[in-house]
């Protein structure tokens, strides 16, 4: 008999990942990645059609993975708010918006014939960073194609039954008429300003506003036309302390630092764990820039030393949603039904 396993799925705005979560060894294997068949791949399609395409893609890949893994249950970490009964309420980075609520859990259970748990991707990822031996509260923040967060305290993720909570990415930080658009249809949201997509858009705007400065930047050597600039080049330039690239990033860094100070002053969270492809690609330099901005802004009630400990980087991989989903599903699944 094979070891008991679950199939775990991480549905992001850019990439859809499937993996096998082994209950005996608490590891994920057979990780497979494909581009998400959503708004990033088809920006001109209507929301309803994108919803259909994405759900079909998830169902097909889940069915294939369940057969490979001989799974007894499935967990989906979803890039958007999710209700307690597994309805996707919105998914700006996946299919734009607005759009109707989608009963993802119900539809997948009907297709797969197995128990399915659907939670927000950050809600899932939180469980990777919970330390049972030191159950301290923390805020998990992802900086990738969008921005999201979840707060863990006293053994639970702070959400209401409709999945509300932990959507700092849709907090309005720029109220100007020219505020950048968000994938959800709003303007000036933190995700539009400080995400990987937001940072790239800011760098392109800066290049058009200051062509001479851009020409002196390492970015121009990679992409003489700013519209051909991509995140790989932007990340490399920031890591190398390129002044133009770093300054283009600064507006987003300031907005994110302001959000972190708001979380602390509102509910006293002293530890903020950063994950997400964009932040982790820049790595320690990103945490350094963010911490410097936290020092500049100040944080009521904290000493400089305490401000310096507000932000830490998460694991340098993109598996947090998968691992967390497996641990969460294991906690919710009775032992008798795992075999």
N, C-alpha and C positions, 0 to 999 in steps of 0.2 A: 504494500500500500504506500502511495506517495505521501510525503509530508503535507499536512493541511496548509492550504494557501488561499489567499484572496486575490482578485484582480483589482488593481487600483488605477485610477485614471485621473490625470491632471489636465483639465481643459483651460488653456490660456488663450489670450487674444492672438498670439503669434504661433504657438506650438501646442499640439495635442500629444500627451505622453501616456503610454500604457505600460504597466509593469506587473510583475508577480510579487506579492508580499508574502513572505514565509512566516507563519506564526511561530514556528519553533526557534528561528534564529533572528527574528526582527530585522530582516533585510529585504531590500527590493532587488530583483534580478529581472532579466529579460526586458529591459527598458527599451522601448521603441518610440521614436519621435517622428511625427509628420506635421507639415504645416496645417494649421487650423483652417478649415474650409469656410471662413467667415469674412468679416468686413475687410480685413487686411488683404485677403486674396481677391475679393470681389467688391470693391468700394462703391460700385454703382448699383448694386442689387438692392431691392427693397428688403426691409427688416423681416417680413414674413417668409420670404424665400430663403434668406440667410438662416433663419431659425430652422427651417426644414432641412437645409443642407447640413448644418452643423449637427443636428440631432441624428440624422441618418448616418453621418460619419462616425459619431460616437457609438451608435448602436452596432454598426458593422464591425468596428475595431474591437469593441467590448466582446461581441460574440466570438470573434476569432481568438481573443486573448483568453476568455473563459475556457474555451476548448483546449488551448495549449496548457493552461495552468491547472486544469481540473479544479476550478475554483468552486467554493461553496457560497460565496457572496461577492458583491462588487461595491466599491466606494468610488464616488466621483467628487473630485475637488474642482469646483466650478468658479470661473472668474466673474463673479457678480453676487449680489445679495440673493440668499436662498431662504425660503420659509422653512418652518420646522417640519412640514410634511413633504419637503423636497421639490417645491415649485421654484423655478428660476424667475425672480421678479424683474430682473434687468440684466443686461450684459453689454455695456457700451463698447468694450474692447473686442467683443466677440461678434455681435451682430448690430452694433450701433443702437439707435433708439430714437424715440421710445418704441415699445412693442408690447404685445400681449404677454401675460404670464404663461410660462411653459411648464407643464407637469412632468419634469424630467424623470423623477423617481418612478412615477406610475408608468410612464411610457417604456422605460427601460426594463422594469420588472415584468411587464407584459411581453416584451420581446425576448428577454433572457430566461425567464422562469426561475429567477433567483432573487433573494433579498438584495435590495440596492439601497445604499445610503448616499444622499447627495447633500453636500455642504459647501459653503463658500470656500474657495481655495485657501484663503488665509486662515479661516477657522480650522481647516485640516492641518495646515502647516504649523499652527501653534503647537500641536501635540508633539511635534518633533523636539520642541525646545522646553517642554515642561520637565522639570527635574523633581521627581517624587521625593527626593531626599531634602530638597530645599524649595518648597512650594511658594516661591516669591512671585509677586505680580510682575507682569511685563507687557509691553506693547510690541507686537510684531508688525513691521512695516515692509511692504514690498515696493520697490522702485523698478518697474520694468516697462512694458508697453503702456501700462497705467499705474496708478498708485492706489493702494488699499492698506488697511490696517485692521488689527483685531487686538483687543485687550483681554488678557487672561488674569483672572483674580479668583482666589479661594476655590480652585478646582473647576472653574468653568470659564467659557468665553462669554463676554458680556454682550448678549444679543436679546432682542425681543422675539416673540414667536413668528413675526413676519420677516425676520432676518435683518431688521434694521440695527445699525450700529457698526462701527468700523469702516465707514465709507469716507474717510478724510479726503480721498481723491476727488470727491465731489463737493468739497468745501470751497466756496468762492473766495479767491484770494486776489483777484484782479477785477475791479468793477468798471474799468474804463471801457469806452465804446469799442476800442480796438483790441480788447482782450482776446486771447487765442481761443479757438473753439475746442470744446471737449467732444469726445466720441459719443457722449450721451445726448448731444444736441444743445447743451448749455455753453456758457462762455466763462472764461476766467477761472475755471476750477483748478484745484491744486494739481490734478492729474494732467491737465492740459499744459500746465506751466513747468512742472518738475519731473514728469516721467521721462523715460527714454525718448519717446516720440516728441514730447514737449521740448526737451533739451535740443534735439535735432532741429526742430522748427525754429527755436531761438537762435541757434548757430547760423542757420540759413538767413534769418532776418538780419542778424548782426553783420553777416557778410555783405548783404546788399546795402546796408546802411553805411558800412565802412569798408569799401572795396580795397583801399590801400592797406588797412590793417589786416584784412583777410589774406592779401597777397603776401604779406610778411609771415603769415602763420604756416605752420607745418600742414595745416588742413589744405591749403591751396596746392601743395605739391601732390596731394592725393586726389583732390577734386578741384581742378581749376574752375569749373562751373559749380557754384555753391549748391545748385539744385541736384547735383550728382553726389553730394556729400552724404555719407551714411554713418550709422552709429559706430561701426567698427573703427572708422577713422577718427571720429570724435572721442571715443574712449581712449584710443592710443595717444591722442594729443593731450588729453587731460592728464593721463598717467605720466606723460613726459613733461608736465608743467608748462605746456604751451600757453603763453599769456592770453592770446585771443580766445582759444577754446575754453580756458578756465573762466574767463570773464563772461563768456556766453552762457556758461553753466550757472553763474552766480545768482541770477534771478530765481531760478528754480530752487537752488540751495537755500536761499533766504526764505522762500515761501515754506519749504519743508521744515526748516528750523523753527519758524513761527508756529507751525502746526504742533511740533514736539513740545514747545513751551506751553502751548494751550492744553495739551494732554496732561502735562505735569501739573500745571496750576489748577486744572479742573478736578483731577482725581488722584494726584500724587504719585503717578507712575514714574519711577526713577530709572528704569531700564528699558531701552528701546532697541530691539534687534532688527537689523536691516538685512533683507534678502531681496531677491529679484535680479533679473539678468543684467540690467543696466548698472545698478549700484555695485553688484559683486564683480562685474567686469572691470570697473574702475578700481575697486578693491579698497585697500587702506587709504588711498588718497581721497576717496569719496568721504569716508568717515572723518578724515582729517579736516577737509573743507567744511563739512557739516558741523563738526565740533567747534571749529573756529568761528563760524557764524553764530552758534549758540552762545559762545563767550561774548561776541560783539553785541548780540541782542540782550543778553542777560536773562536770567530765569529767577523770578521772585522766590526768595526763600532758600536758594542754593548757593553754596560757596563755589568759587572757581574750580576747586578740586572736584566737587560733586557734579558740576556741569560737565567736567571732563570725562565723567563716567556714565553720562546719559545714553551714549550711543555705542553699540558694539555691532560688528559684522556677524552675520549668520554663517552657516557652513558654505564653503566655496563650491557649491554645486547647484543644480536646479531640481533636486530631488525632495525638497522639504514637503511639498504638497503630497507626493507619493508616499513617503514614509509616514507623515502625519496621518494621512487618510487610512493607512493600514493599521496604525496604532488605535485610532479612533474606532474603526470598525471592529477591531479585536475587543475593545472595551465594551462595545455595544452588543456583541454577538455571544450568546450562551455557548459554553464549551461543548454541550451535547450536539449542537448544530454545525460544528466546524468540520467534522469528519466527512 
